[in-house]
Structure formats: structure tokens, C-alpha cells
Amino acid sequence: MHITELSKDTGATVDQIRYLERKGYVQAEWKQLSKRKVRFYPESQVATIQSIMKYFNLGYRYDVAYRKTIEEVQKPRLL
């Protein structure tokens, strides 16, 4: 998924997504598109961003939101 599509799907701004990438919380792949390279995010990274933004919107800082996301992935809740 390209960064603009990702922004629309997750509710995160492009700047927020780039910030998460700079901090190392998510990783983009680079794909050649015509004469330029663009960021491409696999589904696993989309889910990570969605979860981080969920916690961020609840009032957590990005680092705490990321830790909570990792905990959620490692120990999923059973319904």
C-alpha cells in the first residue's frame, strides 16, 4: 500500500507515518514507480500503524502506543 492510501485507511497523516518510520516503529519497502522510488507498506505494517494510531488517539505517546501494539501482537486477547 502506498503512503497516501495508507494515510486514508488508517487515519494517520503522511507526516505521522513518516515519523513512525523514522523512529523505527514501521518499515516501508521501496518500489520503483516509473522514474522514481516510492514507499510501499505491506499488510503487516498497515496493521501495526492502525494499532499504534488506535493507542495514540486514546492519548498514549507514540513510544507507549508502539509498546502496547507489540504486546497486543505477542499476547492476543481471546474473546
C-alpha positions as CSV (number, residue, x, y, z in Angstrom):
1,M,0.0,0.0,0.0
2,H,1.3,3.4,-0.9
3,I,1.7,6.1,1.8
4,T,-1.3,8.2,0.6
5,E,-3.6,5.2,0.6
6,L,-2.2,4.1,4.0
7,S,-3.0,7.6,5.4
8,K,-6.6,7.4,4.2
9,D,-7.1,3.8,5.5
10,T,-5.5,4.4,9.0
11,G,-6.4,8.0,9.7
12,A,-2.7,8.8,10.3
13,T,-1.3,11.7,8.4
14,V,1.5,11.2,5.9
15,D,3.8,13.1,8.4
16,Q,2.8,10.8,11.2
17,I,3.5,7.7,9.1
18,R,6.9,9.1,8.2
19,Y,7.6,9.9,11.8
20,L,6.8,6.3,12.8
21,E,9.1,5.1,10.1
22,R,12.0,7.4,11.3
23,K,11.5,6.1,14.9
24,G,11.8,2.5,13.6
25,Y,8.3,1.5,14.6
26,V,7.4,0.6,11.0
27,Q,9.4,-0.2,7.9
28,A,8.5,0.7,4.3
29,E,9.7,-1.2,1.3
30,W,10.8,0.9,-1.7
31,K,9.3,0.2,-5.1
32,Q,10.3,1.6,-8.4
33,L,7.4,3.6,-9.9
34,S,8.2,4.9,-13.4
35,K,11.4,7.0,-12.8
36,R,11.1,7.4,-9.0
37,K,11.0,5.2,-6.0
38,V,8.0,5.3,-3.6
39,R,7.3,3.9,-0.2
40,F,5.2,0.7,-0.1
41,Y,3.8,-0.7,3.1
42,P,3.0,-4.5,3.4
43,E,-0.2,-5.5,5.2
44,S,1.7,-6.4,8.4
45,Q,2.9,-2.8,8.6
46,V,-0.6,-1.5,7.9
47,A,-1.9,-3.4,10.8
48,T,0.9,-2.1,13.0
49,I,0.1,1.5,12.1
50,Q,-3.6,1.0,12.7
51,S,-2.9,-0.3,16.2
52,I,-0.4,2.4,17.0
53,M,-2.8,5.1,15.9
54,K,-5.6,3.4,18.0
55,Y,-3.5,3.8,21.1
56,F,-2.2,7.3,20.1
57,N,-5.8,8.5,19.6
58,L,-6.5,7.2,23.1
59,G,-3.9,9.6,24.5
60,Y,-0.8,7.5,24.6
61,R,2.6,8.8,23.3
62,Y,3.9,7.1,20.2
63,D,6.5,5.1,22.1
64,V,3.9,3.7,24.5
65,A,1.4,3.1,21.7
66,Y,4.1,1.1,19.9
67,R,4.9,-1.0,23.0
68,K,1.2,-1.7,23.5
69,T,0.9,-2.7,19.9
70,I,3.8,-5.1,20.3
71,E,2.3,-6.6,23.5
72,E,-1.0,-7.0,21.6
73,V,0.7,-8.9,18.8
74,Q,2.6,-11.1,21.2
75,K,-0.3,-11.8,23.6
76,P,-3.5,-11.5,21.7
77,R,-6.7,-11.5,23.7
78,L,-9.1,-14.3,23.3
79,L,-12.8,-13.4,23.1
